[in-house]
Amino acid sequence: MELHDVWFVLIAVLWTGYFFLEGFDFGVGVLTRLLARNRAEKRVLINTIGPVWDGNEVWLLTAGGATFAAFPEWYATLFSGFYLPLLAILICLIVRGVAFEYRAKRPEENWQRNWETAIFWTSLLPAFLWGVAFGNIVRGVRLDADFEYVGTVWDLLNPYALLGGLVTLTLFTFHGTAFTALKTVGDIRERARKLALKVGLVTAVLALVFLLWTQVESGDGASLVAFGVAVASLVAALGANQAGREGWAFTLSGVTIVAAVAMLFLTLFPNVMPSTLDPEWSLTVTNASSSPYTLKIMTWLAVVATPLVLLYQGWTYWVFRKRIGTQHIADLVH
């Protein structure tokens, strides 16, 4: 296996880790409007992800940096062609981070309510837009002979990509409900489990259609295996949720995300961005990659840095592993 193939796999792992971790905190952000009945419950939901949301975004920064260094042509084409949706995601992530930090800085009800509204929308929109972006990457876009995107933003809003956006939105929300049930106590925990069933059933229908569409259009034997794992784990997650096995429900919803993202990357390889105008104009792991020397240096850096990041993030989750409820929230947030 060549180094550019290795880095394709590593970038796929980074995006998978990002969607697994950021997926549930996007989902929790959406639940601040769907599940919470009062401001104390909103605070509970926010506190479940408060210690970890910024660490989850490290995976996005690393995936973007790795793409820039390992596949500069892919990075350039992606960020120029997908400029508006990626800018919208970036703005949402900036506002979302500010909302988490500033929400409790002042006691006024309007101040806190406005930041809570910002958390909801800046969680919902990226969860949808990431699915649209990856749907277009897998489907292919209008690339010319110079590997430049010659379409418009409206070309990105095609049925396949929009369905992909709905899948990531509902799947992340389901992942968030499983996480909420795992991390809370009391009435909010029970309602999270009930909501998880409803959201999970919608997710199952949308995901089945999207993944079948993907398999029929560009799948192979390996992607078919990943498809089967995604479907089986989602069904198992729903069963575990109904049985009150919240740890298993969260783990299996995560496996669903991992398998679904793996399927997308398996159908994509060896391309990194197919051209719908001419297959010869597609970006591949070969023509989009950096020099072998650059990839070699990056590999050694990854060997050193990756275990440190994993240890630190694992320690954070361990420290903040306990459940919380409204009884842990001060009266000033009611």
C-alpha positions, 0 to 999 in steps of 0.5 A: 500500500502506497503512502497516499493510500494510507493517508486516505485511510487516515483521513477517513478515520479522522472524519469518522472520529469527528462524526462519532464525537461531534455527532452526539454533541450536535444531537444534544444541541438539537435536543435543547429545543426538542427535548428540554421543557424548561431552562433547567433541562436545557442547562442539563443538556448543555452540561452533558457536553460542556466539558467535551464539545471543544475537544470533539472539534479537534478531530475536524481541525486535524482532518482539515489539516491532514487533507491540506497537507496530504491532498492539497489539490483535493483541499483546494478544489473542495474549499473553493467549490464548496465555499458557501456551505463550508463557510456556513458551517464555519460560522455556525461552529464559531457562533456555537462556541461563543454561545457555550461560553457566553450563555451564563455570563449574564443573568438576564433571561433574554440573554440566556434564551438567545444564546440557547436558540443559537446553540440549537440552530448552530447544531442543526445546520452543520449536522445537515450541511455535513451530510450535503457536503459528503453526499456531493463528494461521493456522488461527484461534482462538476470538475473540469480538466484543471480539477476546478469546480465549474458548477454553482451552489445550486448544483450542490442541492441535488436530491441525493445530497439533500437526502444525505443531509437529512440522514446525518441530521437525524442520525446525529440527533438519534446519537444525541438522544442515546448520549443524553439517556446515558448521561442524565437521571430522572425524567429527562432520561426517560423522555430521551429514551422515548424520543430516541425510538421516534427519531431512530425509526425516522433515521432508519428509513432515511438511512436505508434509502440513502445507503441503498442508493449509494450502494446501487450507484457506486458500491462494491463488496466491501461497501456492502459489508459496511452497509450491512453493519450500519443497518444491523447496528442501527436496529440493535441500537433501537433494541438496546434503547427499548431494553433500557441498555443505554450504554449499548444503545449509545455504542451501537448508534456510534457503530452505525455512524462509523459503518456509514462513513466507512461505506461512503469512503469505500465507495469513493476510493480511489477517487477523492472527488469524482468528476461528473463531466468526465471520469478522467477529470476526477481527483484521485489519491494519486493525482491529488496527493503531496510528494512521498517525502511530505507524506513520510514526514506527516506519518512520523508526526502522526505516530507521535501526536495521535496517541497523546491526543487519544489519551488526553481525550479519553481522560477527559471523558473518564473525569466527566463520566457521571450522570447529571440531572436538574437537581445539580443545576443552580436555581438561577437557571430556572 
